[in-house]
Amino acid sequence: MQSLRHQRIRELLKREAGDLLRQHLPLETYGLVSVHEVFVSGDLKHAKILLGHVGSKDQRKQSEHYLNEHRGELQKDVSQRVVMKYSPQVRFSFDDSIEKGNQVLSIMDDLEHSEESPS
């Protein structure tokens, strides 16, 4: 279990990263990119930011490309907003759990409908 300090840092990074993403990724071009979760290493030198995306596949690809190209700039902005002894090295990753859950629910619905209608 992580300490209270880790939890506070995770929440602070989550809030600040969300604000930065809203500034850097306009909704019309990149779709809606939101921060789902932030994981911080024990020594606070690494942070993994899980993102969610609502929009087209092209917008998601553009978002991924932007985040990969400008990771250093975004990391610098985060470190200026969240002042710590060591600013964490930030890594962005998209969270596909909601999409996978929707696929499972869709398969279950298909199975239910196929059982209801005898062939």
C-alpha contacts under 8 A as a table, 3 or more apart, distances in Angstrom:
res1	aa1	res2	aa2	distance
2	Q	5	R	7.97
2	Q	6	H	5.94
2	Q	7	Q	6.82
3	S	6	H	5.26
3	S	7	Q	6.47
4	L	7	Q	5.07
4	L	8	R	6.18
5	R	8	R	5.14
5	R	9	I	6.16
6	H	9	I	5.11
6	H	10	R	6.06
6	H	40	V	7.28
6	H	44	L	7.96
7	Q	10	R	5.07
7	Q	11	E	6.23
8	R	11	E	5.19
8	R	12	L	6.10
9	I	12	L	5.01
9	I	13	L	6.01
10	R	13	L	5.18
10	R	14	K	6.03
10	R	38	V	5.68
10	R	39	F	6.68
10	R	40	V	6.58
11	E	14	K	4.95
11	E	15	R	6.19
11	E	38	V	7.56
12	L	15	R	5.24
12	L	16	E	6.17
12	L	82	V	7.38
13	L	16	E	5.21
13	L	17	A	5.78
13	L	38	V	7.17
13	L	78	V	7.49
13	L	82	V	7.08
14	K	17	A	5.30
14	K	18	G	6.07
14	K	35	V	6.42
14	K	36	H	8.00
14	K	37	E	6.83
14	K	38	V	5.98
14	K	49	I	7.67
15	R	18	G	5.20
15	R	19	D	6.36
16	E	19	D	5.10
16	E	20	L	6.23
16	E	78	V	6.70
16	E	81	R	7.04
16	E	82	V	7.69
17	A	20	L	5.05
17	A	21	L	6.10
17	A	35	V	7.27
17	A	78	V	6.58
18	G	21	L	5.18
18	G	22	R	6.29
18	G	34	S	6.20
18	G	35	V	5.68
19	D	22	R	5.24
19	D	23	Q	6.45
20	L	23	Q	5.10
20	L	24	H	6.12
20	L	74	L	7.49
20	L	77	D	7.75
20	L	78	V	7.77
21	L	24	H	5.09
21	L	25	L	5.53
21	L	33	V	7.08
21	L	34	S	7.53
22	R	25	L	5.54
22	R	26	P	6.51
22	R	27	L	7.83
22	R	33	V	7.58
23	Q	26	P	6.79
25	L	29	T	7.32
25	L	30	Y	5.89
25	L	31	G	7.92
25	L	33	V	7.56
25	L	63	S	7.37
26	P	29	T	5.67
26	P	30	Y	6.00
26	P	31	G	7.25
27	L	30	Y	5.49
27	L	31	G	4.61
27	L	32	L	5.47
27	L	33	V	7.98
28	E	31	G	5.91
29	T	59	Q	6.65
30	Y	33	V	7.50
30	Y	55	G	7.59
30	Y	59	Q	4.66
30	Y	60	R	6.56
30	Y	62	Q	6.29
30	Y	63	S	5.53
31	G	53	H	6.97
31	G	54	V	5.90
31	G	55	G	4.77
31	G	56	S	7.25
31	G	59	Q	5.80
31	G	60	R	7.20
32	L	53	H	5.58
32	L	54	V	5.03
32	L	55	G	6.43
33	V	51	L	6.60
33	V	52	G	5.71
33	V	53	H	4.66
33	V	54	V	6.66
33	V	63	S	7.93
34	S	51	L	5.52
34	S	52	G	5.16
34	S	53	H	6.45
35	V	38	V	7.71
35	V	49	I	6.90
35	V	50	L	6.01
35	V	51	L	4.54
35	V	52	G	6.17
36	H	49	I	7.68
36	H	50	L	5.49
36	H	51	L	5.31
36	H	52	G	6.08
36	H	95	D	7.68
37	E	49	I	6.05
37	E	50	L	5.14
37	E	51	L	7.20
38	V	47	A	6.74
38	V	48	K	5.71
38	V	49	I	4.55
38	V	50	L	6.12
39	F	47	A	5.58
39	F	48	K	5.11
39	F	49	I	6.48
40	V	44	L	5.83
40	V	45	K	7.63
40	V	46	H	5.86
40	V	47	A	4.48
40	V	48	K	6.50
41	S	44	L	5.08
41	S	45	K	6.43
41	S	46	H	5.41
41	S	47	A	6.42
42	G	45	K	7.88
43	D	46	H	7.73
44	L	47	A	7.30
44	L	86	Y	7.41
44	L	87	S	7.84
44	L	88	P	6.04
45	K	86	Y	6.32
45	K	87	S	6.44
45	K	88	P	4.15
45	K	89	Q	5.97
46	H	88	P	4.63
46	H	89	Q	4.65
46	H	90	V	6.12
46	H	91	R	7.87
47	A	88	P	5.79
47	A	89	Q	5.96
47	A	90	V	4.88
47	A	91	R	6.26
48	K	90	V	5.95
48	K	91	R	4.87
48	K	92	F	6.01
48	K	93	S	7.17
49	I	90	V	7.15
49	I	91	R	6.11
49	I	92	F	4.94
49	I	93	S	6.14
50	L	92	F	6.22
50	L	93	S	5.03
50	L	94	F	5.47
50	L	95	D	5.60
51	L	92	F	7.12
51	L	93	S	6.03
51	L	94	F	4.57
51	L	95	D	5.53
52	G	94	F	5.88
52	G	95	D	5.61
52	G	96	D	7.52
53	H	60	R	6.77
53	H	94	F	7.52
55	G	59	Q	6.21
55	G	60	R	6.89
56	S	59	Q	5.19
56	S	60	R	6.38
57	K	60	R	5.00
57	K	61	K	6.22
58	D	61	K	5.08
58	D	62	Q	6.19
59	Q	62	Q	5.00
59	Q	63	S	6.09
60	R	63	S	4.94
60	R	64	E	6.15
61	K	64	E	5.09
61	K	65	H	6.10
62	Q	65	H	5.06
62	Q	66	Y	6.07
63	S	66	Y	5.10
63	S	67	L	6.12
64	E	67	L	5.18
64	E	68	N	6.13
65	H	68	N	5.19
65	H	69	E	6.08
66	Y	69	E	5.16
66	Y	70	H	5.95
67	L	70	H	5.28
67	L	71	R	5.43
67	L	92	F	7.20
68	N	71	R	5.41
69	E	72	G	7.98
70	H	73	E	5.31
70	H	74	L	6.23
71	R	74	L	5.14
71	R	75	Q	5.96
71	R	90	V	7.57
71	R	91	R	7.63
72	G	75	Q	5.01
72	G	76	K	6.13
73	E	76	K	5.09
73	E	77	D	6.27
74	L	77	D	5.01
74	L	78	V	6.16
75	Q	78	V	5.07
75	Q	79	S	6.15
75	Q	89	Q	6.92
75	Q	90	V	5.90
76	K	79	S	5.10
76	K	80	Q	6.27
77	D	80	Q	5.15
77	D	81	R	6.38
78	V	81	R	5.15
78	V	82	V	5.95
79	S	82	V	5.11
79	S	83	V	6.00
79	S	84	M	7.57
79	S	87	S	5.38
79	S	88	P	7.52
80	Q	83	V	6.12
82	V	87	S	7.84
83	V	87	S	7.25
84	M	87	S	5.75
95	D	98	I	7.57
96	D	99	E	5.39
96	D	100	K	6.21
97	S	100	K	5.08
97	S	101	G	6.01
98	I	101	G	5.02
98	I	102	N	6.18
99	E	102	N	5.10
99	E	103	Q	6.28
100	K	103	Q	5.04
100	K	104	V	6.31
101	G	104	V	5.12
101	G	105	L	6.24
102	N	105	L	5.07
102	N	106	S	6.08
103	Q	106	S	5.01
103	Q	107	I	6.21
104	V	107	I	5.13
104	V	108	M	6.20
105	L	108	M	5.02
105	L	109	D	6.15
106	S	109	D	5.08
106	S	110	D	6.21
107	I	110	D	5.04
107	I	111	L	6.21
108	M	111	L	5.06
108	M	112	E	6.21
109	D	112	E	5.05
109	D	113	H	6.22
110	D	113	H	5.19
110	D	114	S	6.14
111	L	114	S	5.11
111	L	115	E	6.22
112	E	115	E	5.24
112	E	116	E	6.31
113	H	116	E	5.12
113	H	117	S	6.41
114	S	117	S	5.47
114	S	118	P	7.26
115	E	118	P	6.54
